[in-house]
Amino acid sequence: MFLFILMMAIVSLSATGYALSEEGQYLHLRQMDIKFEGTDAEVTFYYELDMFSRVYVFLLGSYNLQPTIEKVLFDFEQTEVMELGRNHAVVYVHNISRQNSEYYLHDSRALGAKVDTLTMIYPDGSSRSVPGATATPYTFYGG
């Protein structure tokens, strides 16, 4: 009976958004990697969950994190969640950039949460890191 009451409390707190950490989020985004592939990109999130959310994910599965991950990428038009785990997620973003002759241009996009470190990985293997990101920066890269 106690386990049932505990589970219901966790579900109701997590579902309504009241299971918040000291930062105002139950999901803390440590790192976000954007690996550009032409006009598309593979985005990998690395995150930490608060205690209530870890229990919630343990009991009901990580697929319940999908709406939260999608909210982080609210400013992107076509996203497809490929993988969800307890501490990471992989999302494929279509048309994240546009092609202009031999270069690709990525316009800045707002993020639905602050990310400790945003790393952009270009097709040539080079990368650029942005600490404390709340948006993706304007950038261009070669194909």
C-alpha positions as CSV (number, residue, x, y, z in Angstrom):
1,M,0.0,0.0,0.0
2,F,2.9,2.4,0.9
3,L,4.5,1.7,-2.5
4,F,1.3,2.5,-4.3
5,I,0.9,5.8,-2.5
6,L,4.5,6.7,-3.1
7,M,4.2,5.9,-6.8
8,M,1.0,7.9,-7.2
9,A,2.6,10.9,-5.4
10,I,5.6,10.7,-7.7
11,V,3.5,10.4,-10.8
12,S,1.3,13.4,-9.9
13,L,4.3,15.5,-8.9
14,S,6.2,14.7,-12.1
15,A,3.2,15.0,-14.4
16,T,2.2,18.4,-13.1
17,G,5.7,19.8,-13.0
18,Y,6.0,20.2,-9.3
19,A,8.9,17.8,-8.9
20,L,11.4,20.6,-9.5
21,S,15.1,20.8,-8.5
22,E,16.6,23.9,-7.0
23,E,17.2,25.2,-10.5
24,G,13.5,25.0,-11.3
25,Q,13.9,21.9,-13.5
26,Y,13.6,18.3,-12.8
27,L,16.0,17.7,-15.7
28,H,19.4,19.3,-15.6
29,L,21.1,19.5,-19.1
30,R,24.8,19.0,-18.6
31,Q,25.8,18.8,-22.3
32,M,24.2,19.1,-25.7
33,D,26.2,18.0,-28.8
34,I,25.0,19.0,-32.3
35,K,26.7,17.0,-35.0
36,F,25.9,18.7,-38.3
37,E,25.3,16.4,-41.3
38,G,24.5,18.6,-44.4
39,T,21.3,20.5,-43.6
40,D,20.4,18.0,-40.8
41,A,21.9,17.2,-37.5
42,E,22.1,14.6,-34.8
43,V,21.6,16.2,-31.3
44,T,22.7,14.3,-28.2
45,F,21.7,15.4,-24.8
46,Y,23.4,14.4,-21.6
47,Y,21.3,15.1,-18.5
48,E,20.8,14.4,-14.8
49,L,17.4,13.9,-13.2
50,D,16.3,14.8,-9.7
51,M,15.5,12.0,-7.3
52,F,11.7,12.0,-7.9
53,S,12.2,11.9,-11.7
54,R,14.8,9.0,-11.4
55,V,12.2,7.0,-9.5
56,Y,9.5,7.9,-12.0
57,V,11.7,6.9,-14.9
58,F,12.7,3.7,-13.1
59,L,9.1,2.7,-12.5
60,L,7.4,3.9,-15.8
61,G,10.3,4.1,-18.3
62,S,12.3,6.9,-20.0
63,Y,9.8,7.4,-22.8
64,N,8.0,9.8,-20.5
65,L,10.9,12.2,-20.9
66,Q,10.1,12.7,-24.6
67,P,7.9,15.8,-24.2
68,T,10.5,17.4,-22.0
69,I,13.2,16.8,-24.6
70,E,10.9,18.1,-27.4
71,K,10.3,21.3,-25.3
72,V,14.1,22.0,-25.3
73,L,14.0,21.9,-29.1
74,F,10.7,23.9,-29.4
75,D,12.3,26.3,-31.9
76,F,13.2,23.6,-34.3
77,E,10.6,22.5,-36.9
78,Q,11.3,18.8,-37.6
79,T,12.6,16.7,-34.7
80,E,12.6,13.0,-34.3
81,V,13.5,11.4,-31.0
82,M,15.7,8.4,-31.9
83,E,16.8,7.2,-28.4
84,L,15.8,8.0,-24.8
85,G,17.8,6.8,-21.8
86,R,18.1,7.5,-18.1
87,N,20.9,10.0,-18.6
88,H,21.0,10.8,-22.4
89,A,18.8,11.3,-25.4
90,V,19.5,11.3,-29.2
91,V,17.3,13.4,-31.5
92,Y,17.6,13.8,-35.2
93,V,16.8,17.4,-36.4
94,H,15.8,17.9,-40.1
95,N,16.6,21.2,-41.8
96,I,18.6,22.6,-38.9
97,S,20.6,24.6,-41.5
98,R,20.2,25.8,-45.0
99,Q,22.6,25.4,-47.9
100,N,24.1,28.4,-49.7
101,S,26.3,27.3,-52.5
102,E,29.1,25.1,-51.0
103,Y,28.4,26.3,-47.4
104,Y,25.7,25.6,-44.9
105,L,24.2,28.3,-42.7
106,H,22.7,27.7,-39.3
107,D,20.6,30.5,-37.9
108,S,20.4,30.9,-34.1
109,R,17.6,29.0,-32.4
110,A,16.3,29.4,-28.9
111,L,16.5,26.5,-26.5
112,G,13.7,25.6,-24.0
113,A,16.3,25.3,-21.2
114,K,19.8,26.3,-20.3
115,V,22.5,23.9,-21.3
116,D,25.8,23.8,-19.3
117,T,27.9,23.2,-22.4
118,L,26.6,23.2,-26.0
119,T,29.1,21.7,-28.5
120,M,28.7,22.0,-32.2
121,I,30.5,19.4,-34.2
122,Y,31.1,20.2,-37.9
123,P,31.4,17.7,-40.8
124,D,35.2,18.2,-41.0
125,G,35.5,17.1,-37.3
126,S,36.2,20.5,-35.8
127,S,34.0,21.7,-32.9
128,R,33.0,24.8,-31.0
129,S,31.8,24.8,-27.4
130,V,29.5,27.4,-25.9
131,P,29.1,27.4,-22.0
132,G,25.8,28.3,-20.4
133,A,23.9,28.2,-23.7
134,T,20.2,29.3,-24.0
135,A,20.3,29.4,-27.8
136,T,22.3,27.9,-30.6
137,P,24.7,30.5,-32.1
138,Y,24.7,31.6,-35.7
139,T,27.3,29.5,-37.6
140,F,28.3,28.3,-41.0
141,Y,30.3,25.3,-42.1
142,G,31.4,23.5,-45.3
143,G,29.9,20.2,-46.6
